[in-house]
């Protein structure tokens, strides 16, 4: 299922058939043929319809069986009930790729027919796109095999969209914004070809400079993560994912039938992959348009040039929000801008040319910034004034944008004013000059450029697998499975911890009072005692836990109390004994967990003590496998991270041991898929160099048999 | 200084003089006269310039002294060095209001001259606007006394801006967006007239439906809070405040010379006042335009109507973000939309008309929503399709917007598509139809409408002052002051707590070992002991604290150790004794504080235990005075609030006692301005009904003398 796809002929077909071609102009089958013909496709086109005839100057074939030529791609636009037969026709003919426009399958609850079609296609080595899509556009082949609008502008942005309606509207929007496309593909129900397949092609496609994806739900997330990681260091990848909110997730599920999964996990994993997630389509389009054309800055020193102090302050706020670093060497700023700034202005960043500035002052200041080896990018702001006539605005912006492009330095403009200023924005945006009517949008684009640069600089494809004893892991799993359980008993969890090398407090299981006392004396006071019973999972609720037992007498009392309580709580519970363990000083408590995420497969999570995770939702996620560096970033990401560094005179905690533990769990859930959920809670973290200890371990197993890969 | 201003003639002057009127078209003094004349001002205009002559058909007077008529407003546009004399001229003539356009005063470090001018004006009963402003526009008088663009569109939005350059650009932007203005005023250096004065006028002005303010720094914040509270229940108040970020705050300070203050405090207090803060100017403009025209919804049941599932999901996400409640009675939705939705669509909210929908389907669905008594507002989405030709889009939107306006129900539209769709947005926005090109913007406007509605419904002007013994408070303050201290010793803080009725642990100060033992026995073990010395503030650092002393022997040891440590730490410290106090069970710890904020005066803060405030920044602020309800909302606002409700089987904490304590501190810092800063840290909160106890109290006093109001 997960083999790398060769879907080249989806974008570069030498011949295309349209099954369901129609002379009825209101039909999709007409629109498709029309778009292909008018779009200037240079390969061979075979419209197919049992009625035969002619359509837009093309012969209509009664069946694919009549066609002698090899067919790379057959677009299917017949009704749902005829789709299987159409695919059979393609199979007979040896077609390579089958985009199925037709809807009425899994998105309507009819998953069985969809599976049947995909099975058939695969048996004949065909790849299916869709069903339930608007088609494919590829600039490379001048192929508009969609029923969307004609005249798609060619360019360097590739769009992959799960929603067809949104995709068609996006084609229109990109035309308005003068965003040229290298490709646009709708994936629909993703019965076969998915985002990963398309990304694999697009990241190698030299015409595509940036990829924009609209996602509603993730399937085969593990492969998606691996592909995104590879893609995002080759070219910027921007994602808009709907279903952020709980209600939105439900709406998305009912829309495409795919599970949205947890938005926090999605968000974290996109960051891990270096993928930029836009909140709105507008933000994503802005980024794409800017990133497709902007030169890569050498560094991050940014300077703001403005004719208004107020707008300069707003831009400064926006710079902090979007991680844009403002250059602040006062001496060098003065040196660079002193001669081009009036005395009552400011050479501090924002450089304030004041309301007296005209085009000449802007030209001089922007040229100075361009020439400076200390400045890597410029943000130019303009507030409409009587001094600087907006009629001269477009010229000033155009010439400076041009100079920066030639000089290989990024620049963005943001202007505020009346009709003239607005129409200047409109004209320049059509020319793909990066001009915005809102400071936050301008700075957001610059921020995206820096993020992309930073990601590439920091990226490493290292994977730090931990050294775990997989044999011992499987033994522990087998023990639980043999007893028909989907959870582990304490001794099995303990064995699992031994297998992956995570320390736990010393302990022993006592089967009578004597053994309990002996165990306590061996371990050393104080000790903790807990009931051991496969039927009692919530031990505290059952009165089955006693803490801080300081001597023999307390152990005796507690042993009896625990047994009585447990029996009262669940009279028929099998009681296997009482666990006696070392009572630890509980200093800094963390939670480290791992699970088989429904969308992304093996994932890890980390957070501080119970309250921080439960109440403050202060938790970080990553997809496995991950590198040590990624695990370190994950630990640093939580808001409560300063507690691990030591606050109020406390020592730094053993952060490296936490990172080790994360890597161990990541390796565990990667290599042993039977472990569906594991949580060390709490994982007590000692001072730097002193390690960590898991006080409690909860392990859940998948109900199916172990399927180690 | 804080008397309510009568600034009516700033907006409704019967006569206006312009000092510094000029025939030189490049001068502000020309532009001002031109704007007043061309703007159609109906009152009397007196251009003044020592050269005399004629200007734009108006006689130019050599001096105000020549004018016999009464002058309500004199706009000053002479150079900085001539400004004082110009104001003298106004004073002689009995002018009422003096907007000073001229810059070069406190914003350039020349505060002395500015003070001198304001003093002079006040001595003659004149109010000053500015200096350093672009002027005043008032629709009521058709008076454009600004040097901004001509032809300002009349309407119902009033703008108050601290930045002149931004203000001028905003005039242009409002014209583009077809936002009509009732007034626009630049406040500049706010040497006299400030936002509160203007708000007081604007909230009573029947032409103004909404107020938009751009603020960089707050002065006289206490009065501003009181005024904003009054204003925001009369009409929506929208604020954009720059200087959110640290760097932005510095930039703002250097721009207008005003202190930005803490952005968190500003943000919290705006929410308290019911003021809506826009992040960007675009957001603020969108809200203003929408709120100025939208009918007030009766309830909050919102329905989304769409022709695309994807865009519907995005709108659902946005609804959660902006607090828009989606109606979800499936039965009623089906009843309402069943007949107008195709079978393969959805009557769930979002109501999906599918890509097959044309204008008729929209008309039917929007009419059904308008007619339904269960639906209070509609969000209509459109993705460009081949079925629904964008040429018919404007007509559909216009007629439905009209029907909703007549029906008194709010509706917003969001569309996505190509050139035709975009130009439709442009045309309709000019007609002030609420159409957006981005779903998040559309939903944000609806969210703002609901927030305003909710604020008015929940508002109460109640102020819950606590019953505190102000005599005892002043005694404690006097005691510290008499010793020349700006902080309180433990016994003074304890007295203060008694005065306001906040419980502390039992305690006594022992002057020798015998007394210490006796105190411990009286209080009951365990006890805590702390050194008492005016020279030792950080007692723990000095080894001057011993916790959990369980018997006489431990008290004896600790007494000696504490004294030795303290003497070693600071050999010349006066040691007044050792405080012995009850050792409390420290369960849930909170921090309650109050201070004289530089911008807003008396304010209170609340958060959970040290780490939550220090590391997690989980803290709430409010301006005093406040009502019990406001204090309750403040407590509920923190992320860690669930801890007070009791997690993991714990009991609910005594939240009411926390609220009481907040009100007590609010009253204290309001009534005793000498207390500049007070913090109860920790304030231990017991189970519901068990009260609170302050374990430690830190009190700082202002260095000036007590100035109770």
Interface residues (C-beta under 8 A of the other chain):
Chain A: X31 X104 X108 X147 X148 X149 X161 X162 X163 X164 X165 X166 X168 X169 X170 X171 X172 X173 X175 X176 X214 X216 X240 X242 X243 X244 X245 X246 X247 X248 X251 X252 X254 X255 X256 X279 X280 X281 X282 X307 X308 X309 X310 X311 X312 X313 X314 X316 X317 X318 X319 X320 X321 X326 X344 X346 X348 X350 X352 X355 X383 X384 X385 X386 X416 X417 X418 X419 X420 X421 X422 X437 X438 X439 X440 X441 X610 X611 X614 X615 X616 X617 X618 X639 X640 X642 X643 X647 X648
Chain B: X31 X104 X108 X147 X148 X149 X161 X162 X163 X164 X165 X166 X168 X169 X170 X171 X172 X173 X175 X176 X214 X216 X240 X242 X243 X244 X245 X246 X247 X248 X251 X252 X254 X255 X256 X279 X280 X281 X282 X307 X308 X309 X310 X311 X312 X313 X314 X316 X317 X318 X319 X320 X321 X326 X344 X346 X348 X350 X352 X355 X383 X384 X385 X386 X416 X417 X418 X419 X420 X421 X422 X437 X438 X439 X440 X441 X610 X611 X614 X615 X616 X617 X618 X639 X640 X642 X643 X647 X648
